[in-house]
Each structure stands twice: as C-alpha cells, then as structure tokens.
Amino acid sequence: MAEAPIADEMPKAYEPGKVEQKWYKFWLEKGYFTPKIDLEKKPFVIIMPPPNVTGELHVGHALTATLEDIMTRWHRMKGDPTLWLPGVDHAGIATQVVVEQMLAKEGLDRHKLGRERTRERIKQWAESRRKIIAEQHQRLGASCDWSRERYTLDKGPSRAVRTAFVRLYEKGLIYRGERIINWCPRCATAISDLEVNHKEITGHLYYVRYPLAENNQQFITVATTRPETILGDTAVAVNPGDKRFKALVGKNVILPAVKRVIPVVADEAVDPDFGTGVVKITPAHDPVDFEVAERQALPLVNILNLDATMNKNAGQYAIRWWGC
C-alpha cells in the first residue's frame, strides 16, 4: 500500500520574503487601501509626515509608520472612509548639500554646473530616493493609498502652501520681519538650527574701553567674549538695578575702531556680576542682543557680506577688492 505524501513542513523560522510581498501585492491589486467615499460617514484621514528625500528611512520613520498604520487600519475595519496619504519632502537645503557633495566628487560645483543643470541633478536624486522610500514603506506593510502619493514640489502642494501663506498674510496673522538666522557662506543660504552642528569651546573674556562721547578722556569698560562682533555694536548695556552705572544710562559712548556714537541703555538681560557689569549689544549678530534691541528700539547693523567677509559697515576693516 502506497504511503500518503507528507505535507510541507512549517519553516522553523518566519520567512517574510515568501509571505509579505505576495500579500501586499494582493492588497494593492484589490484596492484595499483606496477609500470608498461615503457622504453619510465621517472620513478618517492621516497625512504622512513626509520623509526627506536625502536618503533612506530610519527606525524613527518605522515607528511613526507603525503608529499611523495602526490607526488607519482600525478606522478602516470600523467601516469609516479611511485615507492614509503618503508623500515625501524635497528637504531644500539638506538635499542640496547631499547633491553638492556628489558633485564635488566629480570635480564640479553648482556654480560650474549652472542653475538649470543643478536643479536637474537634484530632481534626479530626489526621484531615485523617492522610489526607495516608497518601497521601504511598502515592505513595512504601510496601508497607504499609493495612488494619491504626493511630493512637496508637485504643483498641487506648492500652490496650496502659497495660498495658505497669502491668506495668513492678508488676515494679519503673519508678517515679514528681520530675525537672527544661521547663514552658511558656502551654500549662500539660511539653514535651520537642526542643520547646525553646535560646538562648545572655552573662550576668553576681553575688556574694551569705550570713551564717553561728551568727554573722551573718560571711559566705560565693556567685558565681552566676542570681540570679533564689536564693529556691529549699536549700544552698550547695564542692568537697571546696578547703581555703579546709573548716571551713565542715557549718555552716549564712542564705539572703538569705527568711531560710531552709540547709547548706554539699561536692560534686565544684563547680569551685573558678569565681567564688568557692562556688555556690548550687537543685535544683528547675537540672538539675545537682538531681543534687547527690540525692547530698546536699537538699530541693527550687519557687518558681514554674504560670503562672510566684512562689508562697508565695518569701516576701515571692510573688504575692498583690487581696483574698487
């Protein structure tokens, strides 16, 4: 009597490659992730925080996708019209930096390449990363509606952003104003705090005498850790409760090196126990000083060109090109 064939044994370890891709493809083909509109039901929608097209997904993206997928699948199981909208972000400066590093390896830079060709290279890079990011989300089993995938530079999202900003401006909810920024002279652009590598160093305290405008034989001594910004000073400040300098508040001093006349102001931001109790105020080059300038109605004097050389506000220290 012939023996019955033995069924395939269950693998000792789970093999996702043999299972997950097949079922994910089945879900997509059946359109299970595309919501069915039902005007009688309240829809549930999640817009995926778009990952940057600077590389590949990391564990943080996986955690976010897991939580969003749980909520999406729960509402879908409840019968709600459910949409999880996927997308990726162009990530402006971060993407530019990655592409410029690639160009440098080829002996090129964006200036040699030109604006249009550089934009095309960035676009090519973004498209390649975009496909990888989508594939990674799909391997995670993310139940997004991929028929609606968006890119932040697509015409629709770009127009939506412009429209939102215009409406906010017209309602008086946003305005244009000067603020302290991180400026990269190599990239020639502003960058966010998240893209700055901060480094703590041990500095020194420098003491500089500022002559009084009404009597240049008398001085007020300023203590500073940043003498390199002295050319941008628009005031010196003391603490309003510091009796040592009470008589000087409201008077003027002469800024050394450029001979600009600047006022002595009183502000709570000054620590009377720091240095001499007198600090220089350089609003265009220090966030704390910027806030002091707003309270004291002080002008902002920027002493730097876009390439980080000294401009005309630096007086005799300004960079002067040969023949100019």
Secondary structure, 3 states (H helix, E strand, C coil): CCCCCCCCCCCCCCCHHHHHHHHHHHHHHHCCCCCCCCCCCCCEEEECCCCECCCCCCHHHHHHHHHHHHHHHHHHHCCCCEEEECEEECCHHHHHHHHHHHHHHCCCCHHHHCHHHHHHHHHHHHHHHHHHHHHHHHHCCCCCCHHHCEECCCHHHHHHHHHHHHHHHHCCCCCCCCCCCEEECCCCEEECHHHCCCCCCCCCCEEEEEEECCCCCCEEEEEECCHHHHHHCCEEEECCCCHHHHHHCCCEEECCCCCCEEEEEECCCCCCCCCCCEEEECCCCCHHHHHHHHHHCCCCCCCECCCCCECHHHHHHCCCCCCC
